[in-house]
Amino acid sequence: MKLHGYFRSSAAYRVRIALNLKGLTAEHLPHHLRKGEQIAPGYLALNPQGLVPTLEGDDGAVLTQSLAIIEWLDETHPNPPLLPRDPLRRAKVRAFALAIACDIHPVQNLKVLARLRQLGLPEEKVTEWAAWANREGLAACETLIKGENGPFCFGDTPTVADLCLVPQLANARRFGVDVSGFSRLLEAEAAANQMKAFTDAAPDRQPDAE
């Protein structure tokens, strides 16, 4: 397999964790987002959205969108499972993951922030926007799992919820968000960071890290 990504992309980070948890190896092909390598014609032919990650299977199949990739990995390599068997629990895990992947991450990603700069917002306001998106979204996520047993988001093993949470907390800190009040989220993050699958996937551990 080949994973097209970028060391700081939280979406690619999620997939790296999933691959590690499944014990799978992939050739990592970096595309420097700040240099616009994701919109090079060759890459757009692979992923028309010009986003990372993209996963190329050994059979040549191409998958885009991190959660779709993760669910495909979970279905084709079911151990360890990243979604609960119980339909209600599975829906709750997915809801938490989507709260991050669809409602927090997209409005603070590089493409949106670049557009804000194009519209004339000063850098201070752009950073404030990204911090707000993280702070507001993570506060809701804290409430979503407040009553869930830990140490992970939903129990004693990591799920796709944790795969989304850990990269998003890293984003929040990068934008200067004080996350110390999110005790339940931090508990899940601490449990994840005890696992090599998570720490090996961290941005600063990637070959293209700056």
C-alpha positions as YAML, in Angstrom:
chain: A
units: angstrom
residues:
- id: 1
  name: MET
  ca: [0.00, 0.00, 0.00]
- id: 2
  name: LYS
  ca: [0.93, 3.62, -0.50]
- id: 3
  name: LEU
  ca: [-0.25, 6.42, 1.77]
- id: 4
  name: HIS
  ca: [-0.11, 9.92, 0.36]
- id: 5
  name: GLY
  ca: [-0.01, 12.42, 3.18]
- id: 6
  name: TYR
  ca: [1.76, 15.25, 4.96]
- id: 7
  name: PHE
  ca: [3.35, 15.03, 8.38]
- id: 8
  name: ARG
  ca: [1.17, 17.76, 9.89]
- id: 9
  name: SER
  ca: [-2.13, 16.72, 8.28]
- id: 10
  name: SER
  ca: [-4.42, 15.53, 11.06]
- id: 11
  name: ALA
  ca: [-6.45, 13.52, 8.55]
- id: 12
  name: ALA
  ca: [-3.34, 11.65, 7.42]
- id: 13
  name: TYR
  ca: [-2.34, 11.29, 11.08]
- id: 14
  name: ARG
  ca: [-5.60, 9.40, 11.75]
- id: 15
  name: VAL
  ca: [-4.85, 6.92, 8.98]
- id: 16
  name: ARG
  ca: [-1.26, 6.41, 10.14]
- id: 17
  name: ILE
  ca: [-2.59, 5.44, 13.58]
- id: 18
  name: ALA
  ca: [-5.08, 3.01, 12.03]
- id: 19
  name: LEU
  ca: [-2.37, 1.36, 9.93]
- id: 20
  name: ASN
  ca: [-0.16, 1.00, 13.00]
- id: 21
  name: LEU
  ca: [-2.94, -0.47, 15.14]
- id: 22
  name: LYS
  ca: [-3.68, -3.00, 12.41]
- id: 23
  name: GLY
  ca: [-0.01, -3.89, 12.06]
- id: 24
  name: LEU
  ca: [-0.01, -2.83, 8.41]
- id: 25
  name: THR
  ca: [2.81, -1.19, 6.50]
- id: 26
  name: ALA
  ca: [2.48, 1.40, 3.79]
- id: 27
  name: GLU
  ca: [4.92, 3.39, 1.74]
- id: 28
  name: HIS
  ca: [4.52, 7.00, 2.89]
- id: 29
  name: LEU
  ca: [4.53, 9.52, 0.06]
- id: 30
  name: PRO
  ca: [4.58, 13.11, 1.36]
- id: 31
  name: HIS
  ca: [3.00, 16.07, -0.40]
- id: 32
  name: HIS
  ca: [4.00, 19.42, 1.09]
- id: 33
  name: LEU
  ca: [0.69, 21.23, 1.54]
- id: 34
  name: ARG
  ca: [2.20, 24.66, 2.15]
- id: 35
  name: LYS
  ca: [4.10, 24.38, -1.13]
- id: 36
  name: GLY
  ca: [0.96, 23.35, -3.02]
- id: 37
  name: GLU
  ca: [2.22, 19.90, -3.96]
- id: 38
  name: GLN
  ca: [-1.28, 18.50, -3.37]
- id: 39
  name: ILE
  ca: [-2.60, 20.40, -6.40]
- id: 40
  name: ALA
  ca: [0.07, 19.18, -8.81]
- id: 41
  name: PRO
  ca: [-1.58, 17.62, -11.90]
- id: 42
  name: GLY
  ca: [-0.23, 14.17, -11.14]
- id: 43
  name: TYR
  ca: [-1.70, 14.13, -7.66]
- id: 44
  name: LEU
  ca: [-5.01, 15.65, -8.77]
- id: 45
  name: ALA
  ca: [-5.35, 12.75, -11.20]
- id: 46
  name: LEU
  ca: [-5.23, 10.49, -8.14]
- id: 47
  name: ASN
  ca: [-7.32, 12.64, -5.78]
- id: 48
  name: PRO
  ca: [-9.40, 15.30, -7.59]
- id: 49
  name: GLN
  ca: [-10.03, 17.15, -4.32]
- id: 50
  name: GLY
  ca: [-6.35, 17.87, -3.91]
- id: 51
  name: LEU
  ca: [-6.43, 16.73, -0.31]
- id: 52
  name: VAL
  ca: [-4.54, 14.23, 1.81]
- id: 53
  name: PRO
  ca: [-4.65, 11.42, 2.68]
- id: 54
  name: THR
  ca: [-5.06, 9.14, -0.28]
- id: 55
  name: LEU
  ca: [-4.48, 5.41, 0.06]
- id: 56
  name: GLU
  ca: [-3.45, 3.25, -2.89]
- id: 57
  name: GLY
  ca: [-4.09, -0.43, -2.33]
- id: 58
  name: ASP
  ca: [-1.82, -3.20, -3.55]
- id: 59
  name: ASP
  ca: [-4.45, -3.94, -6.18]
- id: 60
  name: GLY
  ca: [-4.36, -0.38, -7.48]
- id: 61
  name: ALA
  ca: [-7.61, 0.72, -5.81]
- id: 62
  name: VAL
  ca: [-7.58, 4.34, -4.69]
- id: 63
  name: LEU
  ca: [-9.36, 5.54, -1.54]
- id: 64
  name: THR
  ca: [-9.77, 9.10, -0.32]
- id: 65
  name: GLN
  ca: [-11.19, 10.68, 2.86]
- id: 66
  name: SER
  ca: [-9.63, 9.54, 6.12]
- id: 67
  name: LEU
  ca: [-12.72, 8.05, 7.76]
- id: 68
  name: ALA
  ca: [-13.61, 6.08, 4.63]
- id: 69
  name: ILE
  ca: [-10.04, 4.75, 4.53]
- id: 70
  name: ILE
  ca: [-10.13, 3.84, 8.23]
- id: 71
  name: GLU
  ca: [-13.44, 2.01, 7.92]
- id: 72
  name: TRP
  ca: [-12.14, 0.11, 4.89]
- id: 73
  name: LEU
  ca: [-9.06, -0.90, 6.87]
- id: 74
  name: ASP
  ca: [-11.30, -1.98, 9.73]
- id: 75
  name: GLU
  ca: [-13.51, -4.07, 7.47]
- id: 76
  name: THR
  ca: [-10.66, -5.72, 5.59]
- id: 77
  name: HIS
  ca: [-8.42, -6.18, 8.64]
- id: 78
  name: PRO
  ca: [-10.92, -6.57, 11.49]
- id: 79
  name: ASN
  ca: [-8.47, -7.08, 14.36]
- id: 80
  name: PRO
  ca: [-8.24, -5.11, 16.50]
- id: 81
  name: PRO
  ca: [-11.67, -3.61, 15.81]
- id: 82
  name: LEU
  ca: [-11.95, 0.18, 15.68]
- id: 83
  name: LEU
  ca: [-15.75, 0.25, 15.96]
- id: 84
  name: PRO
  ca: [-17.91, -1.48, 18.57]
- id: 85
  name: ARG
  ca: [-20.12, -4.37, 17.52]
- id: 86
  name: ASP
  ca: [-23.22, -2.97, 19.22]
- id: 87
  name: PRO
  ca: [-25.10, -0.73, 16.72]
- id: 88
  name: LEU
  ca: [-25.88, 1.99, 19.26]
- id: 89
  name: ARG
  ca: [-22.32, 2.12, 20.56]
- id: 90
  name: ARG
  ca: [-21.01, 2.11, 17.00]
- id: 91
  name: ALA
  ca: [-23.25, 5.07, 16.14]
- id: 92
  name: LYS
  ca: [-22.00, 7.01, 19.18]
- id: 93
  name: VAL
  ca: [-18.37, 6.40, 18.25]
- id: 94
  name: ARG
  ca: [-19.04, 7.50, 14.70]
- id: 95
  name: ALA
  ca: [-20.87, 10.61, 15.89]
- id: 96
  name: PHE
  ca: [-17.88, 11.63, 18.02]
- id: 97
  name: ALA
  ca: [-15.46, 10.99, 15.16]
- id: 98
  name: LEU
  ca: [-17.62, 12.96, 12.73]
- id: 99
  name: ALA
  ca: [-17.91, 15.86, 15.16]
- id: 100
  name: ILE
  ca: [-14.16, 16.25, 14.77]
- id: 101
  name: ALA
  ca: [-13.66, 15.20, 11.15]
- id: 102
  name: CYS
  ca: [-16.64, 17.12, 9.74]
- id: 103
  name: ASP
  ca: [-17.31, 19.99, 12.14]
- id: 104
  name: ILE
  ca: [-13.98, 21.00, 13.70]
- id: 105
  name: HIS
  ca: [-11.22, 20.02, 11.33]
- id: 106
  name: PRO
  ca: [-12.56, 21.36, 8.01]
- id: 107
  name: VAL
  ca: [-13.14, 24.93, 9.21]
- id: 108
  name: GLN
  ca: [-9.60, 25.29, 10.58]
- id: 109
  name: ASN
  ca: [-7.63, 23.48, 7.92]
- id: 110
  name: LEU
  ca: [-5.00, 25.01, 5.67]
- id: 111
  name: LYS
  ca: [-7.34, 25.60, 2.74]
- id: 112
  name: VAL
  ca: [-9.86, 27.59, 4.80]
- id: 113
  name: LEU
  ca: [-7.20, 29.59, 6.60]
- id: 114
  name: ALA
  ca: [-5.58, 30.46, 3.27]
- id: 115
  name: ARG
  ca: [-8.94, 31.73, 2.02]
- id: 116
  name: LEU
  ca: [-9.35, 33.91, 5.11]
- id: 117
  name: ARG
  ca: [-5.97, 35.46, 4.37]
- id: 118
  name: GLN
  ca: [-7.01, 36.04, 0.75]
- id: 119
  name: LEU
  ca: [-10.07, 37.90, 2.03]
- id: 120
  name: GLY
  ca: [-7.81, 40.27, 3.89]
- id: 121
  name: LEU
  ca: [-7.95, 39.03, 7.48]
- id: 122
  name: PRO
  ca: [-4.76, 39.75, 9.41]
- id: 123
  name: GLU
  ca: [-2.78, 36.77, 10.63]
- id: 124
  name: GLU
  ca: [-3.89, 37.40, 14.21]
- id: 125
  name: LYS
  ca: [-7.55, 37.05, 13.22]
- id: 126
  name: VAL
  ca: [-6.85, 33.94, 11.15]
- id: 127
  name: THR
  ca: [-5.25, 32.29, 14.17]
- id: 128
  name: GLU
  ca: [-8.14, 33.41, 16.37]
- id: 129
  name: TRP
  ca: [-10.57, 31.76, 13.94]
- id: 130
  name: ALA
  ca: [-8.68, 28.45, 14.05]
- id: 131
  name: ALA
  ca: [-8.45, 28.57, 17.84]
- id: 132
  name: TRP
  ca: [-12.17, 29.30, 18.15]
- id: 133
  name: ALA
  ca: [-13.09, 26.36, 15.92]
- id: 134
  name: ASN
  ca: [-10.98, 24.01, 18.02]
- id: 135
  name: ARG
  ca: [-12.07, 25.37, 21.38]
- id: 136
  name: GLU
  ca: [-15.79, 25.29, 20.61]
- id: 137
  name: GLY
  ca: [-15.71, 21.88, 18.98]
- id: 138
  name: LEU
  ca: [-13.59, 20.20, 21.61]
- id: 139
  name: ALA
  ca: [-15.82, 21.58, 24.37]
- id: 140
  name: ALA
  ca: [-18.73, 19.74, 22.76]
- id: 141
  name: CYS
  ca: [-16.63, 16.57, 22.40]
- id: 142
  name: GLU
  ca: [-15.75, 16.75, 26.10]
- id: 143
  name: THR
  ca: [-19.46, 16.69, 26.91]
- id: 144
  name: LEU
  ca: [-20.16, 13.86, 24.46]
- id: 145
  name: ILE
  ca: [-17.91, 11.44, 26.35]
- id: 146
  name: LYS
  ca: [-18.14, 12.86, 29.86]
- id: 147
  name: GLY
  ca: [-20.21, 9.91, 31.03]
- id: 148
  name: GLU
  ca: [-18.32, 7.25, 29.09]
- id: 149
  name: ASN
  ca: [-16.02, 4.83, 30.89]
- id: 150
  name: GLY
  ca: [-12.39, 5.27, 29.98]
- id: 151
  name: PRO
  ca: [-9.61, 5.43, 29.73]
- id: 152
  name: PHE
  ca: [-10.16, 5.80, 25.98]
- id: 153
  name: CYS
  ca: [-13.05, 7.79, 24.54]
- id: 154
  name: PHE
  ca: [-15.39, 4.80, 24.61]
- id: 155
  name: GLY
  ca: [-14.00, 2.18, 26.95]
- id: 156
  name: ASP
  ca: [-10.77, 0.32, 27.49]
- id: 157
  name: THR
  ca: [-9.65, 0.03, 23.86]
- id: 158
  name: PRO
  ca: [-9.09, 2.69, 21.19]
- id: 159
  name: THR
  ca: [-11.73, 3.32, 18.55]
- id: 160
  name: VAL
  ca: [-11.98, 5.62, 15.57]
- id: 161
  name: ALA
  ca: [-13.00, 8.29, 18.09]
- id: 162
  name: ASP
  ca: [-9.50, 8.24, 19.59]
- id: 163
  name: LEU
  ca: [-7.93, 8.23, 16.13]
- id: 164
  name: CYS
  ca: [-9.68, 11.53, 15.47]
- id: 165
  name: LEU
  ca: [-9.22, 13.03, 18.92]
- id: 166
  name: VAL
  ca: [-5.45, 12.77, 19.29]
- id: 167
  name: PRO
  ca: [-4.60, 14.65, 16.07]
- id: 168
  name: GLN
  ca: [-7.22, 17.29, 16.80]
- id: 169
  name: LEU
  ca: [-5.81, 18.01, 20.24]
- id: 170
  name: ALA
  ca: [-2.42, 18.47, 18.58]
- id: 171
  name: ASN
  ca: [-4.02, 20.98, 16.20]
- id: 172
  name: ALA
  ca: [-5.66, 22.84, 19.05]
- id: 173
  name: ARG
  ca: [-2.36, 23.24, 20.89]
- id: 174
  name: ARG
  ca: [-0.68, 24.43, 17.70]
- id: 175
  name: PHE
  ca: [-3.21, 27.25, 17.53]
- id: 176
  name: GLY
  ca: [-2.65, 28.18, 21.16]
- id: 177
  name: VAL
  ca: [-5.81, 26.66, 22.66]
- id: 178
  name: ASP
  ca: [-5.70, 25.94, 26.39]
- id: 179
  name: VAL
  ca: [-6.97, 22.35, 26.53]
- id: 180
  name: SER
  ca: [-6.34, 21.84, 30.23]
- id: 181
  name: GLY
  ca: [-10.05, 22.03, 31.05]
- id: 182
  name: PHE
  ca: [-10.93, 19.06, 28.85]
- id: 183
  name: SER
  ca: [-10.15, 16.44, 31.48]
- id: 184
  name: ARG
  ca: [-12.00, 13.57, 29.81]
- id: 185
  name: LEU
  ca: [-10.41, 14.23, 26.43]
- id: 186
  name: LEU
  ca: [-6.99, 14.43, 28.03]
- id: 187
  name: GLU
  ca: [-7.58, 11.12, 29.80]
- id: 188
  name: ALA
  ca: [-8.25, 9.46, 26.45]
- id: 189
  name: GLU
  ca: [-5.24, 11.15, 24.88]
- id: 190
  name: ALA
  ca: [-2.98, 9.99, 27.72]
- id: 191
  name: ALA
  ca: [-4.15, 6.40, 27.26]
- id: 192
  name: ALA
  ca: [-3.51, 6.63, 23.53]
- id: 193
  name: ASN
  ca: [-0.04, 8.02, 24.06]
- id: 194
  name: GLN
  ca: [0.87, 4.89, 26.01]
- id: 195
  name: MET
  ca: [0.54, 2.96, 22.75]
- id: 196
  name: LYS
  ca: [3.34, 2.76, 20.19]
- id: 197
  name: ALA
  ca: [0.79, 2.80, 17.37]
- id: 198
  name: PHE
  ca: [-0.15, 6.35, 18.33]
- id: 199
  name: THR
  ca: [3.29, 7.72, 19.18]
- id: 200
  name: ASP
  ca: [4.87, 6.34, 16.00]
- id: 201
  name: ALA
  ca: [2.18, 8.12, 13.96]
- id: 202
  name: ALA
  ca: [2.88, 11.53, 15.51]
- id: 203
  name: PRO
  ca: [3.83, 14.34, 13.12]
- id: 204
  name: ASP
  ca: [7.32, 14.82, 14.54]
- id: 205
  name: ARG
  ca: [8.09, 11.14, 13.92]
- id: 206
  name: GLN
  ca: [7.44, 11.34, 10.18]
- id: 207
  name: PRO
  ca: [10.24, 11.45, 7.56]
- id: 208
  name: ASP
  ca: [8.95, 14.73, 6.11]
- id: 209
  name: ALA
  ca: [8.67, 16.49, 9.48]
- id: 210
  name: GLU
  ca: [10.17, 19.98, 9.47]
...
